[in-house]
Amino acid sequence: MAALIARSVARTARQGVQVTSIRCANKMMADPLEHATGLEKQEMLAKAAGNDNFFDMRVYKRVSGAKANPTVVPSFYEKRLVGCICEEDATCINWMWLEKGETKRCECGYWFQLADAKPGV
């Protein structure tokens, strides 16, 4: 059995590899938008329309952080997952669920609140 394996390895090592390159100067790749589907296509159409933040992933700066003046996060849902980077050099994000109508305090002491927003804005 070992001799059979050794023979097949030796035979493969002796055989050369052939590579052929074809030049297609007149052909162009199709538009990626034609091949995209689902969320990828929606994202490409939104970028073409000028909306670079299709998934609403922008970063909001925290304000003073007092309970009387919380950081307002827009949302058109009743709940939203919000991440707070408590320190500038932090390597982790503190995640929390915000619900409309209530203010919530992060572990670092900053307060957050959801506000009504229109979809797609």
C-alpha positions as CSV (number, residue, x, y, z in Angstrom):
1,M,0.0,0.0,0.0
2,A,2.8,2.4,0.9
3,A,4.5,1.6,-2.4
4,L,1.4,2.5,-4.3
5,I,1.1,5.9,-2.6
6,A,4.8,6.6,-3.2
7,R,4.4,5.8,-6.9
8,S,1.4,8.1,-7.3
9,V,3.2,10.9,-5.5
10,A,6.3,10.5,-7.7
11,R,4.1,10.4,-10.9
12,T,2.3,13.6,-9.9
13,A,5.6,15.4,-9.1
14,R,6.9,14.6,-12.6
15,Q,3.9,16.0,-14.4
16,G,4.0,19.7,-15.2
17,V,1.4,22.3,-14.7
18,Q,0.2,24.3,-17.7
19,V,-1.2,27.7,-17.3
20,T,-2.9,29.6,-20.2
21,S,-3.9,33.2,-20.0
22,I,-6.6,34.7,-22.2
23,R,-6.7,38.3,-22.9
24,C,-10.2,39.9,-23.2
25,A,-9.6,43.5,-24.0
26,N,-13.1,44.2,-25.4
27,K,-15.1,42.6,-22.6
28,M,-16.0,44.5,-19.4
29,M,-17.4,43.2,-16.1
30,A,-21.1,43.7,-15.7
31,D,-22.4,46.3,-13.3
32,P,-22.3,44.9,-9.7
33,L,-25.8,46.3,-9.1
34,E,-27.2,43.9,-11.7
35,H,-25.8,40.9,-9.7
36,A,-26.7,42.1,-6.2
37,T,-29.7,40.9,-4.4
38,G,-31.4,41.4,-1.0
39,L,-29.8,43.7,1.6
40,E,-26.7,44.2,-0.6
41,K,-28.8,45.6,-3.4
42,Q,-30.7,47.9,-1.1
43,E,-27.5,49.2,0.4
44,M,-26.0,49.8,-3.1
45,L,-29.2,51.6,-4.2
46,A,-29.2,53.8,-1.0
47,K,-25.5,54.7,-1.6
48,A,-26.4,55.6,-5.2
49,A,-29.2,57.9,-3.9
50,G,-26.7,59.6,-1.5
51,N,-27.5,57.8,1.8
52,D,-24.1,56.6,3.1
53,N,-25.6,55.5,6.4
54,F,-28.1,52.9,5.2
55,F,-28.0,50.8,8.4
56,D,-28.1,53.9,10.7
57,M,-24.8,53.1,12.3
58,R,-23.6,56.7,13.0
59,V,-21.8,57.6,16.2
60,Y,-23.5,60.1,18.4
61,K,-21.4,62.2,20.8
62,R,-22.4,62.1,24.4
63,V,-23.6,65.4,26.0
64,S,-23.1,66.4,29.6
65,G,-24.6,63.2,30.7
66,A,-26.8,64.5,33.6
67,K,-30.2,63.0,34.1
68,A,-31.8,66.4,33.2
69,N,-29.8,66.5,29.9
70,P,-29.4,62.9,28.6
71,T,-27.8,62.0,25.3
72,V,-30.8,61.7,22.9
73,V,-30.6,58.7,20.5
74,P,-33.2,58.8,17.6
75,S,-35.1,55.6,16.8
76,F,-38.4,54.6,15.1
77,Y,-38.7,51.4,17.1
78,E,-39.9,51.1,20.7
79,K,-36.5,49.7,21.8
80,R,-32.9,50.1,20.5
81,L,-29.6,48.6,21.4
82,V,-27.1,51.3,22.3
83,G,-23.4,50.9,22.9
84,C,-21.4,53.3,25.1
85,I,-17.7,53.6,25.0
86,C,-17.1,54.8,28.5
87,E,-13.5,55.7,28.3
88,E,-11.6,57.0,25.3
89,D,-9.1,54.2,25.4
90,A,-11.6,51.5,26.2
91,T,-11.3,48.2,24.4
92,C,-14.8,47.1,25.1
93,I,-18.3,48.6,24.6
94,N,-21.0,48.6,27.2
95,W,-24.3,47.6,25.5
96,M,-27.7,48.4,26.9
97,W,-31.3,48.4,25.7
98,L,-33.1,51.7,25.6
99,E,-36.9,51.9,25.6
100,K,-39.0,54.9,24.6
101,G,-40.2,57.1,27.5
102,E,-37.4,56.2,30.0
103,T,-33.9,57.4,30.6
104,K,-31.2,54.9,31.3
105,R,-27.9,55.3,33.0
106,C,-24.7,53.6,31.7
107,E,-22.1,52.1,34.1
108,C,-19.9,55.2,33.5
109,G,-22.6,57.6,34.7
110,Y,-23.9,59.0,31.4
111,W,-27.7,59.1,30.8
112,F,-29.3,58.1,27.5
113,Q,-32.9,58.5,26.1
114,L,-34.7,57.4,22.9
115,A,-36.4,60.0,20.8
116,D,-38.9,59.5,17.9
117,A,-37.4,59.5,14.4
118,K,-38.7,58.9,11.0
119,P,-37.6,55.7,9.2
120,G,-34.9,56.3,6.6
121,V,-33.7,59.6,8.2
